[in-house]
């Protein structure tokens, strides 16, 4: 019984020591930590030409894609993709049971 209590106390002391090492109350963030993410945000905002574009939409906005046009575009895309799949050339690879040598005729 004493061994079980002693091992439980030892486990408690070790785990407390480990946890206290992880949670250092004297931690002060470095300068890098205080500026973390600012570069990414600056790059993101630099890529936006007009930050107020949503508040001032253009007078001649680009044409929007309505439902009928969208269906037509998607159908043409699918048909083109399907036709390419049907026209794909087949590749034959023969392994073994060959004559062992290749021949090519260089004449006309």
N, CA, C and O atoms as a Tinker XYZ file with bonds, in Angstrom:
   432  protein
     1  N      0.816000   -1.195000    0.000000    73     2
     2  CA     0.000000    0.000000    0.000000    64     1     3
     3  C      0.855000    1.252000    0.000000    63     2     4     5
     4  O      0.532000    2.237000   -0.664000    81     3
     5  N      1.980000    1.207000    0.771000    73     3     6
     6  CA     2.861000    2.369000    0.832000    64     5     7
     7  C      3.552000    2.592000   -0.508000    63     6     8     9
     8  O      3.811000    3.733000   -0.890000    81     7
     9  N      3.853000    1.510000   -1.225000    73     7    10
    10  CA     4.520000    1.643000   -2.519000    64     9    11
    11  C      3.592000    2.333000   -3.513000    63    10    12    13
    12  O      4.026000    3.176000   -4.298000    81    11
    13  N      2.313000    1.968000   -3.473000    73    11    14
    14  CA     1.345000    2.586000   -4.378000    64    13    15
    15  C      1.202000    4.072000   -4.072000    63    14    16    17
    16  O      1.147000    4.889000   -4.991000    81    15
    17  N      1.143000    4.427000   -2.808000    73    15    18
    18  CA     1.022000    5.822000   -2.413000    64    17    19
    19  C      2.290000    6.586000   -2.779000    63    18    20    21
    20  O      2.225000    7.724000   -3.243000    81    19
    21  N      3.460000    5.945000   -2.564000    73    19    22
    22  CA     4.722000    6.582000   -2.879000    64    21    23
    23  C      4.852000    6.803000   -4.388000    63    22    24    25
    24  O      5.308000    7.863000   -4.816000    81    23
    25  N      4.462000    5.823000   -5.191000    73    23    26
    26  CA     4.556000    5.977000   -6.645000    64    25    27
    27  C      3.568000    7.029000   -7.139000    63    26    28    29
    28  O      3.884000    7.778000   -8.063000    81    27
    29  N      2.389000    7.099000   -6.550000    73    27    30
    30  CA     1.424000    8.131000   -6.933000    64    29    31
    31  C      1.958000    9.515000   -6.588000    63    30    32    33
    32  O      1.805000   10.452000   -7.372000    81    31
    33  N      2.581000    9.650000   -5.424000    73    31    34
    34  CA     3.150000   10.936000   -5.018000    64    33    35
    35  C      4.301000   11.322000   -5.935000    63    34    36    37
    36  O      4.444000   12.492000   -6.293000    81    35
    37  N      5.123000   10.350000   -6.318000    73    35    38
    38  CA     6.241000   10.616000   -7.213000    64    37    39
    39  C      5.741000   11.053000   -8.594000    63    38    40    41
    40  O      6.292000   11.977000   -9.193000    81    39
    41  N      4.714000   10.397000   -9.088000    73    39    42
    42  CA     4.128000   10.776000  -10.379000    64    41    43
    43  C      3.558000   12.186000  -10.295000    63    42    44    45
    44  O      3.722000   12.972000  -11.229000    81    43
    45  N      2.900000   12.517000   -9.207000    73    43    46
    46  CA     2.336000   13.851000   -9.025000    64    45    47
    47  C      3.430000   14.918000   -8.986000    63    46    48    49
    48  O      3.274000   15.987000   -9.577000    81    47
    49  N      4.519000   14.640000   -8.304000    73    47    50
    50  CA     5.620000   15.606000   -8.199000    64    49    51
    51  C      6.286000   15.804000   -9.558000    63    50    52    53
    52  O      6.571000   16.936000   -9.950000    81    51
    53  N      6.534000   14.721000  -10.273000    73    51    54
    54  CA     7.178000   14.823000  -11.584000    64    53    55
    55  C      6.284000   15.558000  -12.572000    63    54    56    57
    56  O      6.761000   16.427000  -13.302000    81    55
    57  N      5.000000   15.228000  -12.610000    73    55    58
    58  CA     4.102000   15.898000  -13.558000    64    57    59
    59  C      3.948000   17.381000  -13.222000    63    58    60    61
    60  O      3.848000   18.211000  -14.126000    81    59
    61  N      3.928000   17.717000  -11.953000    73    59    62
    62  CA     3.844000   19.117000  -11.548000    64    61    63
    63  C      5.104000   19.874000  -11.972000    63    62    64    65
    64  O      5.028000   21.017000  -12.422000    81    63
    65  N      6.237000   19.240000  -11.827000    73    63    66
    66  CA     7.500000   19.866000  -12.231000    64    65    67
    67  C      7.513000   20.107000  -13.739000    63    66    68    69
    68  O      7.899000   21.182000  -14.198000    81    67
    69  N      7.095000   19.116000  -14.496000    73    67    70
    70  CA     7.065000   19.262000  -15.952000    64    69    71
    71  C      6.104000   20.366000  -16.379000    63    70    72    73
    72  O      6.443000   21.180000  -17.238000    81    71
    73  N      4.923000   20.403000  -15.796000    73    71    74
    74  CA     3.957000   21.429000  -16.164000    64    73    75
    75  C      4.416000   22.821000  -15.770000    63    74    76    77
    76  O      4.160000   23.787000  -16.488000    81    75
    77  N      5.090000   22.933000  -14.640000    73    75    78
    78  CA     5.572000   24.247000  -14.234000    64    77    79
    79  C      6.701000   24.713000  -15.146000    63    78    80    81
    80  O      6.891000   25.917000  -15.321000    81    79
    81  N      7.442000   23.796000  -15.721000    73    79    82
    82  CA     8.498000   24.176000  -16.662000    64    81    83
    83  C      7.898000   24.702000  -17.961000    63    82    84    85
    84  O      8.489000   25.562000  -18.613000    81    83
    85  N      6.734000   24.191000  -18.338000    73    83    86
    86  CA     6.086000   24.643000  -19.566000    64    85    87
    87  C      5.434000   26.011000  -19.402000    63    86    88    89
    88  O      5.410000   26.805000  -20.342000    81    87
    89  N      4.918000   26.280000  -18.240000    73    87    90
    90  CA     4.189000   27.529000  -18.000000    64    89    91
    91  C      5.087000   28.493000  -17.240000    63    90    92    93
    92  O      4.946000   28.661000  -16.029000    81    91
    93  N      6.007000   29.122000  -17.954000    73    91    94
    94  CA     6.924000   30.057000  -17.325000    64    93    95
    95  C      6.236000   31.415000  -17.187000    63    94    96    97
    96  O      5.864000   32.024000  -18.190000    81    95
    97  N      6.069000   31.885000  -15.976000    73    95    98
    98  CA     5.402000   33.145000  -15.723000    64    97    99
    99  C      6.256000   34.347000  -16.086000    63    98   100   101
   100  O      5.745000   35.462000  -16.187000    81    99
   101  N      7.554000   34.134000  -16.283000    73    99   102
   102  CA     8.454000   35.237000  -16.616000    64   101   103
   103  C      8.586000   35.424000  -18.119000    63   102   104   105
   104  O      9.414000   36.222000  -18.559000    81   103
   105  N      7.815000   34.733000  -18.905000    73   103   106
   106  CA     7.950000   34.806000  -20.364000    64   105   107
   107  C      7.554000   36.180000  -20.880000    63   106   108   109
   108  O      6.462000   36.674000  -20.600000    81   107
   109  N      8.439000   36.773000  -21.622000    73   107   110
   110  CA     8.174000   38.040000  -22.276000    64   109   111
   111  C      8.277000   37.802000  -23.782000    63   110   112   113
   112  O      9.288000   37.279000  -24.250000    81   111
   113  N      7.260000   38.173000  -24.543000    73   111   114
   114  CA     7.329000   37.919000  -25.981000    64   113   115
   115  C      8.455000   38.719000  -26.624000    63   114   116   117
   116  O      8.714000   39.871000  -26.273000    81   115
   117  N      9.108000   38.071000  -27.571000    73   115   118
   118  CA    10.168000   38.750000  -28.308000    64   117   119
   119  C      9.546000   39.713000  -29.303000    63   118   120   121
   120  O      8.333000   39.722000  -29.508000    81   119
   121  N     10.390000   40.514000  -29.910000    73   119   122
   122  CA     9.894000   41.474000  -30.898000    64   121   123
   123  C      9.268000   40.740000  -32.079000    63   122   124   125
   124  O      8.289000   41.203000  -32.664000    81   123
   125  N      9.844000   39.591000  -32.420000    73   123   126
   126  CA     9.297000   38.782000  -33.500000    64   125   127
   127  C      7.870000   38.337000  -33.183000    63   126   128   129
   128  O      7.000000   38.360000  -34.054000    81   127
   129  N      7.639000   37.939000  -31.954000    73   127   130
   130  CA     6.308000   37.487000  -31.561000    64   129   131
   131  C      5.282000   38.610000  -31.601000    63   130   132   133
   132  O      4.126000   38.384000  -31.958000    81   131
   133  N      5.694000   39.811000  -31.241000    73   131   134
   134  CA     4.733000   40.919000  -31.209000    64   133   135
   135  C      4.355000   41.375000  -32.607000    63   134   136   137
   136  O      3.283000   41.949000  -32.798000    81   135
   137  N      5.224000   41.127000  -33.598000    73   135   138
   138  CA     4.946000   41.543000  -34.972000    64   137   139
   139  C      4.556000   40.370000  -35.862000    63   138   140   141
   140  O      4.563000   40.489000  -37.087000    81   139
   141  N      4.220000   39.248000  -35.258000    73   139   142
   142  CA     3.919000   38.048000  -36.036000    64   141   143
   143  C      2.700000   38.268000  -36.929000    63   142   144   145
   144  O      1.647000   38.687000  -36.449000    81   143
   145  N      2.835000   37.989000  -38.217000    73   143   146
   146  CA     1.734000   38.098000  -39.163000    64   145   147
   147  C      1.611000   39.446000  -39.838000    63   146   148   149
   148  O      0.819000   39.591000  -40.769000    81   147
   149  N      2.367000   40.435000  -39.399000    73   147   150
   150  CA     2.245000   41.762000  -39.995000    64   149   151
   151  C      2.727000   41.782000  -41.437000    63   150   152   153
   152  O      2.166000   42.504000  -42.261000    81   151
   153  N      3.755000   41.005000  -41.760000    73   151   154
   154  CA     4.261000   40.978000  -43.135000    64   153   155
   155  C      3.223000   40.401000  -44.072000    63   154   156   157
   156  O      2.989000   40.936000  -45.155000    81   155
   157  N      2.600000   39.309000  -43.657000    73   155   158
   158  CA     1.567000   38.699000  -44.501000    64   157   159
   159  C      0.402000   39.660000  -44.707000    63   158   160   161
   160  O     -0.132000   39.753000  -45.812000    81   159
   161  N      0.007000   40.366000  -43.671000    73   159   162
   162  CA    -1.082000   41.333000  -43.809000    64   161   163
   163  C     -0.688000   42.494000  -44.715000    63   162   164   165
   164  O     -1.514000   42.965000  -45.496000    81   163
   165  N      0.553000   42.965000  -44.629000    73   163   166
   166  CA     0.997000   44.059000  -45.496000    64   165   167
   167  C      0.982000   43.624000  -46.957000    63   166   168   169
   168  O      0.576000   44.388000  -47.833000    81   167
   169  N      1.425000   42.393000  -47.217000    73   167   170
   170  CA     1.416000   41.883000  -48.595000    64   169   171
   171  C     -0.016000   41.763000  -49.102000    63   170   172   173
   172  O     -0.308000   42.107000  -50.247000    81   171
   173  N     -0.903000   41.274000  -48.244000    73   171   174
   174  CA    -2.302000   41.121000  -48.642000    64   173   175
   175  C     -2.928000   42.474000  -48.971000    63   174   176   177
   176  O     -3.615000   42.611000  -49.984000    81   175
   177  N     -2.700000   43.449000  -48.139000    73   175   178
   178  CA    -3.288000   44.769000  -48.379000    64   177   179
   179  C     -2.631000   45.479000  -49.561000    63   178   180   181
   180  O     -3.279000   46.287000  -50.226000    81   179
   181  N     -1.361000   45.194000  -49.831000    73   179   182
   182  CA    -0.691000   45.809000  -50.973000    64   181   183
   183  C     -1.247000   45.282000  -52.289000    63   182   184   185
   184  O     -1.169000   45.967000  -53.309000    81   183
   185  N     -1.805000   44.083000  -52.283000    73   183   186
   186  CA    -2.362000   43.509000  -53.500000    64   185   187
   187  C     -3.744000   44.069000  -53.813000    63   186   188   189
   188  O     -4.254000   43.870000  -54.916000    81   187
   189  N     -4.344000   44.751000  -52.881000    73   187   190
   190  CA    -5.654000   45.350000  -53.101000    64   189   191
   191  C     -5.431000   46.760000  -53.629000    63   190   192   193
   192  O     -4.914000   47.620000  -52.917000    81   191
   193  N     -5.824000   46.998000  -54.889000    73   191   194
   194  CA    -5.584000   48.307000  -55.496000    64   193   195
   195  C     -6.445000   49.388000  -54.837000    63   194   196   197
   196  O     -5.945000   50.455000  -54.481000    81   195
   197  N     -7.713000   49.112000  -54.682000    73   195   198
   198  CA    -8.633000   50.100000  -54.108000    64   197   199
   199  C     -9.320000   49.449000  -52.921000    63   198   200   201
   200  O    -10.176000   48.579000  -53.086000    81   199
   201  N     -8.947000   49.867000  -51.746000    73   199   202
   202  CA    -9.509000   49.259000  -50.537000    64   201   203
   203  C    -10.983000   49.605000  -50.335000    63   202   204   205
   204  O    -11.683000   48.928000  -49.581000    81   203
   205  N    -11.451000   50.645000  -50.999000    73   203   206
   206  CA   -12.839000   51.075000  -50.879000    64   205   207
   207  C    -13.654000   50.690000  -52.113000    63   206   208   209
   208  O    -14.691000   51.301000  -52.370000    81   207
   209  N    -13.219000   49.709000  -52.869000    73   207   210
   210  CA   -13.889000   49.338000  -54.116000    64   209   211
   211  C    -15.312000   48.836000  -53.866000    63   210   212   213
   212  O    -16.202000   49.090000  -54.677000    81   211
   213  N    -15.533000   48.143000  -52.782000    73   211   214
   214  CA   -16.869000   47.629000  -52.503000    64   213   215
   215  C    -17.849000   48.759000  -52.186000    63   214   216   217
   216  O    -19.045000   48.644000  -52.457000    81   215
   217  N    -17.350000   49.825000  -51.624000    73   215   218
   218  CA   -18.218000   50.955000  -51.282000    64   217   219
   219  C    -18.566000   51.802000  -52.496000    63   218   220   221
   220  O    -19.572000   52.513000  -52.481000    81   219
   221  N    -17.749000   51.740000  -53.553000    73   219   222
   222  CA   -17.967000   52.550000  -54.759000    64   221   223
   223  C    -17.946000   51.657000  -55.998000    63   222   224   225
   224  O    -16.932000   51.611000  -56.694000    81   223
   225  N    -19.029000   50.950000  -56.291000    73   223   226
   226  CA   -19.024000   50.075000  -57.466000    64   225   227
   227  C    -18.965000   50.893000  -58.751000    63   226   228   229
   228  O    -19.449000   52.024000  -58.774000    81   227
   229  N    -18.378000   50.346000  -59.831000    73   227   230
   230  CA   -18.286000   51.096000  -61.078000    64   229   231
   231  C    -19.655000   51.278000  -61.720000    63   230   232   233
   232  O    -20.565000   50.476000  -61.509000    81   231
   233  N    -19.788000   52.348000  -62.510000    73   231   234
   234  CA   -21.063000   52.630000  -63.180000    64   233   235
   235  C    -21.361000   51.567000  -64.227000    63   234   236   237
   236  O    -22.503000   51.125000  -64.348000    81   235
   237  N    -20.361000   51.156000  -64.977000    73   235   238
   238  CA   -20.530000   50.110000  -65.992000    64   237   239
   239  C    -19.913000   48.822000  -65.465000    63   238   240   241
   240  O    -18.791000   48.463000  -65.824000    81   239
   241  N    -20.648000   48.144000  -64.625000    73   239   242
   242  CA   -20.113000   46.911000  -64.057000    64   241   243
   243  C    -20.054000   45.823000  -65.127000    63   242   244   245
   244  O    -20.837000   45.859000  -66.076000    81   243
   245  N    -19.164000   44.877000  -65.001000    73   243   246
   246  CA   -19.070000   43.813000  -65.997000    64   245   247
   247  C    -20.353000   42.978000  -66.015000    63   246   248   249
   248  O    -21.068000   42.871000  -65.019000    81   247
   249  N    -20.613000   42.391000  -67.188000    73   247   250
   250  CA   -21.824000   41.570000  -67.290000    64   249   251
   251  C    -21.708000   40.380000  -66.353000    63   250   252   253
   252  O    -20.637000   39.800000  -66.176000    81   251
   253  N    -22.805000   40.047000  -65.778000    73   251   254
   254  CA   -22.819000   38.933000  -64.842000    64   253   255
   255  C    -23.274000   37.680000  -65.565000    63   254   256   257
   256  O    -23.945000   37.750000  -66.594000    81   255
   257  N    -22.911000   36.566000  -65.031000    73   255   258
   258  CA   -23.260000   35.277000  -65.610000    64   257   259
   259  C    -24.589000   34.839000  -65.017000    63   258   260   261
   260  O    -24.682000   34.545000  -63.826000    81   259
   261  N    -25.629000   34.797000  -65.869000    73   259   262
   262  CA   -26.920000   34.356000  -65.354000    64   261   263
   263  C    -26.982000   32.826000  -65.400000    63   262   264   265
   264  O    -26.037000   32.171000  -65.840000    81   263
   265  N    -28.073000   32.282000  -64.955000    73   263   266
   266  CA   -28.215000   30.833000  -64.863000    64   265   267
   267  C    -28.137000   30.126000  -66.198000    63   266   268   269
   268  O    -27.490000   29.083000  -66.303000    81   267
   269  N    -28.790000   30.673000  -67.239000    73   267   270
   270  CA   -28.791000   30.023000  -68.547000    64   269   271
   271  C    -27.390000   30.015000  -69.156000    63   270   272   273
   272  O    -26.952000   29.006000  -69.708000    81   271
   273  N    -26.702000   31.129000  -69.053000    73   271   274
   274  CA   -25.346000   31.195000  -69.606000    64   273   275
   275  C    -24.413000   30.261000  -68.832000    63   274   276   277
   276  O    -23.548000   29.614000  -69.424000    81   275
   277  N    -24.585000   30.193000  -67.535000    73   275   278
   278  CA   -23.756000   29.312000  -66.712000    64   277   279
   279  C    -23.956000   27.853000  -67.063000    63   278   280   281
   280  O    -22.995000   27.086000  -67.125000    81   279
   281  N    -25.205000   27.468000  -67.291000    73   279   282
   282  CA   -25.492000   26.084000  -67.678000    64   281   283
   283  C    -24.854000   25.786000  -69.031000    63   282   284   285
   284  O    -24.283000   24.712000  -69.222000    81   283
   285  N    -24.945000   26.729000  -69.975000    73   283   286
   286  CA   -24.349000   26.528000  -71.290000    64   285   287
   287  C    -22.837000   26.386000  -71.217000    63   286   288   289
   288  O    -22.255000   25.524000  -71.875000    81   287
   289  N    -22.207000   27.227000  -70.422000    73   287   290
   290  CA   -20.756000   27.164000  -70.277000    64   289   291
   291  C    -20.343000   25.825000  -69.675000    63   290   292   293
   292  O    -19.411000   25.184000  -70.161000    81   291
   293  N    -21.020000   25.412000  -68.642000    73   291   294
   294  CA   -20.661000   24.147000  -67.988000    64   293   295
   295  C    -20.911000   22.951000  -68.904000    63   294   296   297
   296  O    -20.128000   22.001000  -68.910000    81   295
   297  N    -22.003000   22.991000  -69.684000    73   295   298
   298  CA   -22.271000   21.885000  -70.613000    64   297   299
   299  C    -21.184000   21.806000  -71.681000    63   298   300   301
   300  O    -20.723000   20.711000  -72.001000    81   299
   301  N    -20.761000   22.949000  -72.243000    73   299   302
   302  CA   -19.692000   22.914000  -73.251000    64   301   303
   303  C    -18.393000   22.401000  -72.654000    63   302   304   305
   304  O    -17.658000   21.653000  -73.298000    81   303
   305  N    -18.114000   22.803000  -71.426000    73   303   306
   306  CA   -16.896000   22.332000  -70.769000    64   305   307
   307  C    -16.937000   20.822000  -70.597000    63   306   308   309
   308  O    -15.964000   20.130000  -70.897000    81   307
   309  N    -18.054000   20.317000  -70.118000    73   307   310
   310  CA   -18.167000   18.867000  -69.892000    64   309   311
   311  C    -18.096000   18.084000  -71.199000    63   310   312   313
   312  O    -17.464000   17.029000  -71.257000    81   311
   313  N    -18.745000   18.598000  -72.257000    73   311   314
   314  CA   -18.711000   17.902000  -73.543000    64   313   315
   315  C    -17.292000   17.887000  -74.104000    63   314   316   317
   316  O    -16.847000   16.859000  -74.616000    81   315
   317  N    -16.581000   18.992000  -74.018000    73   315   318
   318  CA   -15.203000   19.042000  -74.504000    64   317   319
   319  C    -14.308000   18.096000  -73.732000    63   318   320   321
   320  O    -13.443000   17.440000  -74.311000    81   319
   321  N    -14.512000   18.025000  -72.440000    73   319   322
   322  CA   -13.713000   17.130000  -71.613000    64   321   323
   323  C    -14.021000   15.679000  -71.957000    63   322   324   325
   324  O    -13.113000   14.850000  -72.019000    81   323
   325  N    -15.296000   15.365000  -72.181000    73   323   326
   326  CA   -15.698000   14.003000  -72.506000    64   325   327
   327  C    -15.146000   13.592000  -73.865000    63   326   328   329
   328  O    -14.725000   12.448000  -74.036000    81   327
   329  N    -15.141000   14.510000  -74.840000    73   327   330
   330  CA   -14.608000   14.197000  -76.168000    64   329   331
   331  C    -13.106000   13.945000  -76.096000    63   330   332   333
   332  O    -12.598000   13.072000  -76.799000    81   331
   333  N    -12.403000   14.676000  -75.278000    73   331   334
   334  CA   -10.969000   14.445000  -75.132000    64   333   335
   335  C    -10.705000   13.080000  -74.523000    63   334   336   337
   336  O     -9.738000   12.414000  -74.891000    81   335
   337  N    -11.548000   12.662000  -73.603000    73   335   338
   338  CA   -11.366000   11.355000  -72.978000    64   337   339
   339  C    -11.592000   10.244000  -74.001000    63   338   340   341
   340  O    -10.893000    9.231000  -73.969000    81   339
   341  N    -12.548000   10.414000  -74.900000    73   339   342
   342  CA   -12.835000    9.393000  -75.892000    64   341   343
   343  C    -11.724000    9.315000  -76.936000    63   342   344   345
   344  O    -11.480000    8.238000  -77.482000    81   343
   345  N    -11.058000   10.404000  -77.225000    73   343   346
   346  CA   -10.035000   10.434000  -78.254000    64   345   347
   347  C     -8.641000   10.126000  -77.722000    63   346   348   349
   348  O     -7.676000   10.185000  -78.483000    81   347
   349  N     -8.510000    9.807000  -76.469000    73   347   350
   350  CA    -7.196000    9.542000  -75.900000    64   349   351
   351  C     -6.601000    8.297000  -76.548000    63   350   352   353
   352  O     -7.266000    7.265000  -76.634000    81   351
   353  N     -5.346000    8.388000  -77.007000    73   351   354
   354  CA    -4.729000    7.225000  -77.648000    64   353   355
   355  C     -4.405000    6.153000  -76.623000    63   354   356   357
   356  O     -4.112000    6.443000  -75.464000    81   355
   357  N     -4.465000    4.922000  -77.071000    73   355   358
   358  CA    -4.127000    3.830000  -76.172000    64   357   359
   359  C     -2.647000    3.514000  -76.314000    63   358   360   361
   360  O     -2.061000    3.691000  -77.382000    81   359
   361  N     -2.064000    3.055000  -75.252000    73   359   362
   362  CA    -0.649000    2.723000  -75.232000    64   361   363
   363  C     -0.523000    1.239000  -74.944000    63   362   364   365
   364  O     -1.082000    0.745000  -73.965000    81   363
   365  N      0.209000    0.522000  -75.793000    73   363   366
   366  CA     0.447000   -0.904000  -75.599000    64   365   367
   367  C      1.891000   -1.113000  -75.189000    63   366   368   369
   368  O      2.812000   -0.654000  -75.864000    81   367
   369  N      2.082000   -1.800000  -74.090000    73   367   370
   370  CA     3.423000   -2.118000  -73.624000    64   369   371
   371  C      3.524000   -3.631000  -73.567000    63   370   372   373
   372  O      2.811000   -4.285000  -72.806000    81   371
   373  N      4.415000   -4.181000  -74.378000    73   371   374
   374  CA     4.628000   -5.621000  -74.415000    64   373   375
   375  C      5.855000   -5.957000  -73.591000    63   374   376   377
   376  O      6.951000   -5.457000  -73.846000    81   375
   377  N      5.657000   -6.809000  -72.602000    73   375   378
   378  CA     6.760000   -7.240000  -71.753000    64   377   379
   379  C      6.921000   -8.743000  -71.939000    63   378   380   381
   380  O      5.972000   -9.510000  -71.772000    81   379
   381  N      8.132000   -9.148000  -72.284000    73   379   382
   382  CA     8.389000  -10.569000  -72.486000    64   381   383
   383  C      7.806000  -11.061000  -73.811000    63   382   384   385
   384  O      7.230000  -10.280000  -74.567000    81   383
   385  N      7.951000  -12.297000  -74.074000    73   383   386
   386  CA     7.438000  -13.003000  -75.264000    64   385   387
   387  C      7.653000  -12.235000  -76.564000    63   386   388   389
   388  O      6.892000  -12.386000  -77.520000    81   387
   389  N      8.688000  -11.419000  -76.587000    73   387   390
   390  CA     9.017000  -10.695000  -77.821000    64   389   391
   391  C     10.132000  -11.419000  -78.551000    63   390   392   393
   392  O     10.641000  -12.431000  -78.068000    81   391
   393  N     10.503000  -10.924000  -79.677000    73   391   394
   394  CA    11.570000  -11.554000  -80.454000    64   393   395
   395  C     12.938000  -11.242000  -79.880000    63   394   396   397
   396  O     13.924000  -11.874000  -80.262000    81   395
   397  N     13.020000  -10.293000  -78.983000    73   395   398
   398  CA    14.285000  -10.009000  -78.331000    64   397   399
   399  C     15.071000   -8.923000  -79.031000    63   398   400   401
   400  O     15.964000   -8.339000  -78.417000    81   399
   401  N     14.793000   -8.635000  -80.240000    73   399   402
   402  CA    15.545000   -7.609000  -80.945000    64   401   403
   403  C     14.599000   -6.701000  -81.690000    63   402   404   405
   404  O     13.498000   -7.106000  -82.063000    81   403
   405  N     15.009000   -5.528000  -81.896000    73   403   406
   406  CA    14.178000   -4.602000  -82.631000    64   405   407
   407  C     14.788000   -4.339000  -83.999000    63   406   408   409
   408  O     16.002000   -4.425000  -84.186000    81   407
   409  N     13.955000   -4.031000  -84.912000    73   407   410
   410  CA    14.460000   -3.715000  -86.227000    64   409   411
   411  C     13.808000   -2.429000  -86.710000    63   410   412   413
   412  O     12.643000   -2.148000  -86.427000    81   411
   413  N     14.580000   -1.677000  -87.429000    73   411   414
   414  CA    14.020000   -0.464000  -87.994000    64   413   415
   415  C     14.536000   -0.368000  -89.421000    63   414   416   417
   416  O     15.689000   -0.688000  -89.711000    81   415
   417  N     13.684000    0.064000  -90.271000    73   415   418
   418  CA    14.102000    0.229000  -91.659000    64   417   419
   419  C     14.375000    1.693000  -91.900000    63   418   420   421
   420  O     13.510000    2.545000  -91.695000    81   419
   421  N     15.567000    1.973000  -92.330000    73   419   422
   422  CA    15.948000    3.364000  -92.553000    64   421   423
   423  C     15.731000    3.762000  -93.997000    63   422   424   425
   424  O     15.950000    4.921000  -94.350000    81   423
   425  N     15.305000    2.835000  -94.847000    73   423   426
   426  CA    15.139000    3.145000  -96.241000    64   425   427
   427  C     13.765000    3.707000  -96.539000    63   426   428   429
   428  O     12.878000    3.730000  -95.687000    81   427
   429  N     13.614000    4.165000  -97.784000    73   427   430
   430  CA    12.332000    4.748000  -98.168000    64   429   431
   431  C     11.530000    3.799000  -98.960000    63   430   432
   432  O     10.416000    4.125000  -99.369000    81   431
